[in-house]
Amino acid sequence: MESNTATPPPPATAPTGEPPADPQAVRRAAWAGLVGTALEQYDFVIYGTASALIFSDLFFPNVSASVGLLASFSTYAVGFAARPLGGLFFSRFGDRLGRKWVLIATLFLMGGSTLAIGLLPTYGSVGILAPILLLICRMAQGFGAGAEQAGGATLLTETAAPGRRGRLSSLVMTGAALGTALGAVAWMLAQQLPDDALMSWGWRVVFASSLLVTAAAMVMRRKLHESPVFQELKAQHERPASPVKEVFQHGRKPLLLVILMNFGVSTQSYTYQVFMASYLVSSVGVEKSFVPEVLLLGSLCGGVAAIAFGALSDRLGRRPVCSLILTGMVLLPAPTFIALNSGSKVAIAVAMAVGFILACQGLVGVHMSYFPELFGNRYRYAGVALGREFSSVIGGGVAPLICSALLTAFTGSWIPVAVYMTVVAAVSLITTRMTPETLDRDLNTAADATVPRQPV
């Protein structure tokens, strides 16, 4: 009979050792995490790029260009507001029924929502109903994404052997980089069409193409095994009745740490991926066709950086590597805008690539093992999902909107935006320095990493 009481986890003891990792299970988990996150990021990148380039004309045509852009980014932010709700809903099943089935369910929801966006009527056809339907689809997309990366990170971290968790879990963010690259390529191909074709049916093909990525991810995930940690919980009948309740009762400290650690990272990540696209076009004056090319370069660099930093964290520890990257993120916003405003395509490409290397994939690649290692085994999925998604709402979800508002309020000056990016990165840096090291921690223990070890 399963335990239905939310008892406090016992103090951490010396690691008891984990069962050896099954190489075949590790490979399947790695591919499933990579391809699934590629789909999530592909969906978000094509939506974010469309928000920056065309959605203001298609769904908000009767307002000024700046107001239309703000409205477009507002629907983008709503998707992030739905992510914690998805995290709350799916994490309960992830800690009770298993990681695999939740990852399959979120895959269908994200892929279906993105396909639906490509089938929507525009404002010219149905008026105000068009942005309302766009909002609903975006909320469904965010609801599914709320447990996606958390599930992939938890499954991979629990499946990989100690000493290899960093590099293997970082594959989740390599998948994100792949999704960004695919999204950039899709828009590069779409922009080869004449403007009237792009605005009438070309953008729909971009969203419909998510069906192919969904099918590829589903093939990978059907062959997944549950993680050894969850299998042990299941065998011992220790699966919690209410993982979310236990997180708020006993895991508040690591939850708060994850929220603040991810806050600045999420903000800068989506500033580079979404806001910079519109800034380059509207303020710097580059051609729209150049934006997907920059995103493609940045994503390729970020994907390599995720694996490199993940592997480095297996040698040096999670906290030192995260602190080093965050220090760079604190210092770089002003030089980034100086490079962007130079108008030089080489300088723009280098600045955006560095942003992707640090904020978009590099640091988050380390977080993919750091965050699961902070929580005990009874509510690990719920803790990672809620921490990441709550921080995404106050971070990446509103970042393009805040940056656009600051740019408008200060008559086009980039300085307030750079200050905003620096401050949020500093918050995450300070929090990271206060967070315990988790390298090679025993993941079968019920205690959080923030609980002091008792002497054996």
C-alpha positions as CSV (number, residue, x, y, z in Angstrom):
1,M,0.0,0.0,0.0
2,E,1.4,3.4,-1.0
3,S,2.2,6.0,1.6
4,N,-0.4,8.8,1.6
5,T,1.0,11.0,4.3
6,A,3.3,13.9,3.7
7,T,5.9,13.1,6.3
8,P,9.1,15.3,6.6
9,P,12.0,13.7,4.8
10,P,14.7,12.3,7.1
11,P,18.1,14.0,7.4
12,A,20.5,13.2,4.7
13,T,23.0,10.4,5.4
14,A,26.1,9.3,3.7
15,P,25.4,8.1,0.1
16,T,24.3,4.5,0.1
17,G,25.3,4.1,-3.5
18,E,23.1,3.9,-6.6
19,P,22.6,1.0,-8.9
20,P,24.8,1.0,-12.0
21,A,23.4,2.8,-14.9
22,D,22.0,0.8,-17.8
23,P,23.9,2.1,-20.9
24,Q,20.9,1.4,-23.2
25,A,18.5,3.1,-20.8
26,V,20.8,6.1,-20.6
27,R,21.0,6.4,-24.4
28,R,17.3,6.2,-24.8
29,A,16.8,8.8,-22.1
30,A,19.4,11.1,-23.7
31,W,17.8,10.9,-27.1
32,A,14.3,11.3,-25.7
33,G,15.3,14.4,-23.7
34,L,17.1,15.9,-26.6
35,V,14.4,15.4,-29.2
36,G,11.5,16.4,-26.8
37,T,13.1,19.6,-25.8
38,A,13.9,20.3,-29.4
39,L,10.2,20.2,-30.1
40,E,9.4,22.5,-27.1
41,Q,12.0,25.0,-28.2
42,Y,11.1,24.8,-31.8
43,D,7.5,25.7,-30.9
44,F,8.6,28.6,-28.8
45,V,11.1,29.9,-31.3
46,I,8.8,29.9,-34.3
47,Y,6.2,31.6,-32.1
48,G,8.6,34.2,-30.7
49,T,10.0,35.0,-34.1
50,A,6.5,35.3,-35.6
51,S,5.7,37.7,-32.6
52,A,8.7,39.8,-33.5
53,L,8.2,39.8,-37.3
54,I,4.6,39.3,-38.5
55,F,2.0,38.6,-35.8
56,S,1.4,42.3,-35.1
57,D,0.3,42.7,-38.7
58,L,-1.8,39.4,-38.8
59,F,-3.5,39.6,-35.4
60,F,-3.2,43.2,-34.3
61,P,-3.4,45.3,-37.5
62,N,-5.5,48.3,-36.3
63,V,-2.9,49.7,-33.9
64,S,0.5,51.5,-34.2
65,A,3.6,49.4,-34.9
66,S,4.9,49.7,-31.3
67,V,1.5,48.9,-29.7
68,G,1.1,46.0,-32.1
69,L,4.5,44.6,-31.1
70,L,3.6,45.0,-27.4
71,A,0.3,43.2,-28.0
72,S,2.1,40.4,-29.8
73,F,4.7,40.0,-27.0
74,S,1.8,40.0,-24.5
75,T,0.3,36.9,-26.0
76,Y,3.8,35.4,-25.9
77,A,4.0,36.2,-22.2
78,V,0.6,34.5,-21.5
79,G,2.1,31.2,-22.6
80,F,4.6,31.6,-19.8
81,A,1.9,32.4,-17.3
82,A,0.3,29.0,-18.2
83,R,3.6,27.1,-17.6
84,P,3.4,27.0,-13.8
85,L,-0.2,25.7,-14.1
86,G,1.1,22.9,-16.4
87,G,3.9,22.3,-13.9
88,L,1.4,22.0,-11.0
89,F,-0.8,19.7,-13.0
90,F,1.7,17.3,-14.6
91,S,4.3,17.2,-11.8
92,R,1.8,15.4,-9.6
93,F,1.7,12.6,-12.1
94,G,5.4,12.7,-12.8
95,D,6.2,11.9,-9.2
96,R,3.4,9.4,-8.8
97,L,2.9,7.6,-12.2
98,G,6.4,8.1,-13.7
99,R,8.4,10.5,-15.8
100,K,7.8,8.7,-19.1
101,W,4.0,9.1,-19.4
102,V,4.0,12.7,-18.5
103,L,6.7,13.4,-21.2
104,I,4.5,11.7,-23.8
105,A,1.4,13.7,-22.7
106,T,3.2,17.0,-22.8
107,L,4.6,16.2,-26.2
108,F,1.1,15.7,-27.7
109,L,-0.2,18.9,-26.1
110,M,2.7,21.1,-27.3
111,G,2.7,19.7,-30.8
112,G,-1.1,19.9,-31.2
113,S,-1.2,23.5,-29.9
114,T,1.5,24.6,-32.3
115,L,-0.3,23.0,-35.2
116,A,-3.5,24.7,-34.2
117,I,-1.8,28.1,-34.4
118,G,-1.0,27.4,-38.0
119,L,-4.7,26.8,-38.7
120,L,-6.0,30.0,-37.0
121,P,-8.0,32.6,-39.0
122,T,-6.4,36.1,-38.9
123,Y,-7.9,39.4,-37.8
124,G,-8.8,40.2,-41.4
125,S,-11.1,37.1,-41.5
126,V,-12.8,37.0,-38.1
127,G,-11.8,40.2,-36.3
128,I,-11.3,40.2,-32.6
129,L,-11.9,36.5,-32.4
130,A,-8.5,35.9,-34.1
131,P,-6.2,37.2,-31.2
132,I,-8.5,35.5,-28.7
133,L,-8.0,32.1,-30.4
134,L,-4.2,32.8,-30.6
135,L,-4.2,33.5,-26.9
136,I,-6.0,30.2,-26.1
137,C,-3.5,28.2,-28.3
138,R,-0.6,29.9,-26.7
139,M,-1.9,29.1,-23.2
140,A,-2.3,25.4,-24.2
141,Q,1.3,25.5,-25.6
142,G,2.6,26.9,-22.4
143,F,0.6,24.5,-20.3
144,G,2.2,21.5,-22.0
145,A,5.7,23.1,-21.8
146,G,5.4,23.6,-18.1
147,A,6.6,20.1,-17.3
148,E,8.7,19.3,-20.4
149,Q,12.2,20.4,-19.6
150,A,11.8,19.5,-15.9
151,G,10.8,16.0,-16.9
152,G,13.6,15.5,-19.3
153,A,16.2,16.9,-16.8
154,T,14.8,14.7,-13.9
155,L,14.8,11.6,-16.0
156,L,18.3,12.0,-17.4
157,T,19.8,13.0,-14.0
158,E,18.2,10.0,-12.3
159,T,19.3,7.6,-15.1
160,A,22.9,8.8,-15.6
161,A,25.7,7.5,-13.4
162,P,27.4,9.8,-10.9
163,G,30.3,11.6,-12.6
164,R,28.4,11.8,-15.9
165,R,25.1,13.5,-14.9
166,G,26.3,17.0,-15.9
167,R,27.2,16.2,-19.5
168,L,24.2,13.8,-20.1
169,S,21.6,16.1,-18.5
170,S,23.0,19.0,-20.6
171,L,21.7,17.2,-23.7
172,V,18.3,18.6,-22.8
173,M,19.6,22.0,-23.6
174,T,21.4,20.7,-26.7
175,G,18.0,19.7,-27.7
176,A,16.8,23.2,-27.0
177,A,19.6,24.5,-29.2
178,L,18.6,22.1,-32.0
179,G,15.0,23.3,-31.7
180,T,16.2,26.9,-32.0
181,A,18.3,26.0,-35.0
182,L,15.3,24.2,-36.7
183,G,13.1,27.2,-36.0
184,A,15.6,29.5,-37.5
185,V,15.9,27.4,-40.6
186,A,12.2,27.2,-41.0
187,W,11.9,31.0,-40.9
188,M,14.8,31.4,-43.3
189,L,13.1,29.1,-45.8
190,A,9.7,30.9,-45.3
191,Q,11.3,34.3,-45.8
192,Q,12.4,33.2,-49.3
193,L,8.7,33.5,-50.3
194,P,7.3,36.7,-51.6
195,D,5.8,38.9,-48.9
196,D,2.2,38.2,-49.9
197,A,2.8,34.5,-49.9
198,L,4.5,34.6,-46.5
199,M,1.7,36.6,-45.0
200,S,-1.1,34.5,-46.5
201,W,0.1,30.8,-46.2
202,G,3.9,30.7,-45.7
203,W,3.7,31.3,-41.9
204,R,1.1,28.6,-41.6
205,V,3.5,26.0,-43.1
206,V,6.1,27.0,-40.5
207,F,3.7,26.2,-37.6
208,A,2.4,23.0,-39.3
209,S,5.9,21.7,-39.6
210,S,6.0,21.1,-35.9
211,L,4.0,17.9,-36.7
212,L,7.2,16.4,-38.1
213,V,9.2,17.2,-34.9
214,T,6.4,15.8,-32.8
215,A,6.4,12.5,-34.7
216,A,10.2,12.1,-34.3
217,A,10.0,12.8,-30.6
218,M,7.2,10.4,-30.1
219,V,9.2,7.6,-31.7
220,M,12.0,8.2,-29.2
221,R,9.8,8.5,-26.1
222,R,7.8,5.3,-26.7
223,K,10.9,3.3,-26.0
224,L,11.8,5.1,-22.8
225,H,12.4,3.3,-19.5
226,E,11.6,4.8,-16.1
227,S,14.5,6.1,-14.1
228,P,16.1,3.7,-11.5
229,V,15.3,6.2,-8.8
230,F,11.6,6.2,-9.6
231,Q,11.6,2.4,-10.0
232,E,13.0,2.0,-6.5
233,L,10.4,4.4,-5.1
234,K,7.7,2.4,-6.8
235,A,9.1,-0.9,-5.5
236,Q,9.1,0.4,-2.0
237,H,5.6,1.9,-2.3
238,E,7.0,5.3,-1.4
239,R,5.4,7.4,-4.1
240,P,3.8,10.4,-2.5
241,A,0.1,11.1,-2.8
242,S,0.6,14.8,-3.3
243,P,4.1,15.7,-4.5
244,V,3.2,19.4,-4.9
245,K,1.9,19.6,-1.3
246,E,5.2,18.0,-0.1
247,V,7.3,20.5,-2.0
248,F,5.5,23.4,-0.3
249,Q,5.7,21.7,3.1
250,H,9.2,20.4,3.1
251,G,11.0,21.6,0.0
252,R,10.4,25.4,0.2
253,K,14.1,26.3,0.5
254,P,15.4,24.5,-2.6
255,L,12.3,25.7,-4.4
256,L,13.0,29.3,-3.6
257,L,16.7,28.8,-4.6
258,V,15.7,27.3,-8.0
259,I,13.3,30.2,-8.6
260,L,15.9,32.9,-8.0
261,M,18.8,31.0,-9.6
262,N,16.7,30.6,-12.8
263,F,15.1,34.1,-12.7
264,G,18.0,36.0,-14.3
265,V,18.9,33.2,-16.6
266,S,15.4,32.9,-18.0
267,T,15.2,36.7,-18.4
268,Q,18.4,37.0,-20.4
269,S,17.7,33.9,-22.4
270,Y,14.4,35.0,-23.8
271,T,15.7,38.6,-24.2
272,Y,18.3,37.3,-26.6
273,Q,16.0,34.8,-28.3
274,V,12.9,37.0,-28.8
275,F,13.4,40.7,-27.9
276,M,16.7,41.1,-29.7
277,A,15.0,39.9,-33.0
278,S,12.6,42.8,-33.0
279,Y,15.3,45.2,-31.7
280,L,17.6,44.4,-34.6
281,V,14.9,45.0,-37.1
282,S,13.1,48.0,-35.6
283,S,16.0,49.9,-33.9
284,V,19.2,48.8,-35.6
285,G,17.6,48.5,-39.0
286,V,19.0,45.1,-40.2
287,E,17.0,43.1,-42.7
288,K,14.4,40.7,-41.4
289,S,16.1,37.9,-43.2
290,F,19.3,38.4,-41.1
291,V,17.5,37.6,-37.8
292,P,17.0,33.8,-38.4
293,E,20.6,33.5,-39.5
294,V,21.8,35.1,-36.3
295,L,19.5,32.8,-34.3
296,L,20.8,29.8,-36.2
297,L,24.4,30.7,-35.4
298,G,23.7,31.4,-31.8
299,S,21.8,28.1,-31.3
300,L,24.6,26.1,-32.8
301,C,27.2,27.7,-30.5
302,G,24.8,27.4,-27.5
303,G,24.3,23.7,-28.1
304,V,28.0,23.0,-28.0
305,A,28.4,25.2,-24.9
306,A,25.7,23.3,-23.0
307,I,27.6,20.0,-23.3
308,A,30.9,21.7,-22.6
309,F,29.7,23.4,-19.5
310,G,27.8,20.3,-18.3
311,A,30.9,18.2,-18.6
312,L,33.0,20.9,-16.9
313,S,30.5,20.9,-14.0
314,D,31.2,17.1,-13.6
315,R,34.8,18.0,-12.9
316,L,34.7,21.3,-11.0
317,G,31.2,21.2,-9.5
318,R,27.9,22.8,-10.3
319,R,28.2,26.0,-8.3
320,P,31.7,27.2,-9.5
321,V,30.7,26.7,-13.2
322,C,27.3,28.4,-12.7
323,S,29.0,31.3,-10.8
324,L,31.6,31.8,-13.6
325,I,28.9,32.0,-16.3
326,L,26.7,34.3,-14.3
327,T,29.6,36.7,-13.7
328,G,29.9,37.0,-17.5
329,M,26.1,37.6,-17.8
330,V,26.3,40.4,-15.3
331,L,29.1,42.2,-17.3
332,L,28.0,41.6,-20.9
333,P,24.6,43.4,-21.5
334,A,26.1,46.9,-22.2
335,P,28.9,45.6,-24.5
336,T,26.2,43.5,-26.3
337,F,24.1,46.5,-27.1
338,I,27.1,48.5,-28.2
339,A,28.0,45.7,-30.6
340,L,24.4,45.5,-31.9
341,N,24.1,49.2,-32.5
342,S,27.4,49.2,-34.5
343,G,25.4,47.8,-37.4
344,S,28.2,45.4,-38.2
345,K,26.9,42.0,-39.0
346,V,30.0,40.4,-37.7
347,A,29.8,42.3,-34.4
348,I,26.1,41.5,-34.1
349,A,26.7,37.8,-34.8
350,V,29.5,37.6,-32.2
351,A,27.4,39.4,-29.5
352,M,24.4,37.2,-30.1
353,A,26.5,34.0,-30.1
354,V,28.0,34.9,-26.7
355,G,24.5,35.6,-25.4
356,F,23.4,32.1,-26.5
357,I,26.6,30.5,-25.2
358,L,26.1,31.9,-21.7
359,A,22.4,32.6,-21.1
360,C,20.4,30.6,-23.5
361,Q,22.0,27.1,-23.4
362,G,25.3,27.2,-21.5
363,L,24.2,27.9,-18.0
364,V,20.8,26.2,-18.3
365,G,22.8,23.1,-19.4
366,V,24.4,23.0,-16.0
367,H,21.0,23.6,-14.3
368,M,19.6,20.5,-15.9
369,S,21.6,18.4,-13.4
370,Y,22.0,21.0,-10.6
371,F,18.2,21.5,-10.0
372,P,17.2,17.8,-9.8
373,E,20.1,17.2,-7.4
374,L,18.8,19.9,-5.0
375,F,15.6,17.9,-4.3
376,G,14.8,14.7,-2.5
377,N,13.5,11.7,-4.4
378,R,9.8,12.0,-3.3
379,Y,9.0,15.3,-5.0
380,R,12.0,15.9,-7.3
381,Y,9.9,16.3,-10.5
382,A,7.5,18.7,-8.8
383,G,10.2,20.8,-7.3
384,V,12.2,21.2,-10.5
385,A,9.0,21.9,-12.6
386,L,7.6,24.5,-10.2
387,G,10.9,26.2,-9.5
388,R,11.7,26.6,-13.2
389,E,8.2,27.6,-14.4
390,F,7.5,30.1,-11.6
391,S,10.8,31.8,-12.4
392,S,10.0,31.7,-16.1
393,V,6.8,33.7,-15.5
394,I,8.6,36.5,-13.7
395,G,11.7,36.1,-16.0
396,G,11.5,35.0,-19.6
397,G,7.8,35.3,-19.9
398,V,7.7,39.0,-19.4
399,A,11.2,39.9,-20.5
400,P,10.4,40.8,-24.2
401,L,7.4,42.8,-23.0
402,I,9.4,44.7,-20.3
403,C,12.3,45.3,-22.7
404,S,9.9,46.7,-25.4
405,A,8.2,48.9,-22.8
406,L,11.5,50.2,-21.5
407,L,12.6,50.9,-25.1
408,T,9.4,52.8,-25.8
409,A,9.4,54.7,-22.4
410,F,13.0,55.9,-22.8
411,T,12.6,57.0,-26.5
412,G,14.6,54.1,-27.9
413,S,17.5,54.1,-25.4
414,W,19.0,50.6,-24.8
415,I,20.6,51.6,-21.5
416,P,17.5,50.8,-19.3
417,V,17.3,47.4,-21.0
418,A,20.9,46.7,-20.3
419,V,20.5,47.7,-16.7
420,Y,17.5,45.4,-16.3
421,M,19.5,42.5,-17.8
422,T,22.4,43.1,-15.5
423,V,20.3,43.4,-12.3
424,V,18.4,40.1,-12.9
425,A,21.7,38.3,-13.6
426,A,23.1,39.7,-10.4
427,V,20.2,38.2,-8.4
428,S,20.8,34.8,-9.8
429,L,24.6,35.1,-9.2
430,I,24.1,36.0,-5.5
431,T,21.6,33.2,-5.1
432,T,23.9,30.6,-6.7
433,R,26.7,31.5,-4.3
434,M,24.2,30.7,-1.4
435,T,23.2,27.3,-2.9
436,P,25.0,24.1,-1.7
437,E,27.1,22.1,-4.0
438,T,25.4,18.9,-5.3
439,L,28.0,17.1,-7.4
440,D,27.5,13.3,-7.3
441,R,24.9,13.5,-4.6
442,D,23.0,10.3,-3.8
443,L,19.6,10.8,-5.6
444,N,17.9,8.0,-3.7
445,T,17.8,9.9,-0.5
446,A,14.5,11.6,0.5
447,A,16.3,14.7,2.0
448,D,16.9,17.8,0.0
449,A,20.5,19.0,-0.6
450,T,19.8,22.0,1.7
451,V,19.3,19.7,4.7
452,P,22.6,19.5,6.7
453,R,24.1,16.1,6.8
454,Q,24.1,14.3,10.1
455,P,27.3,12.7,11.2
456,V,27.4,8.9,10.5
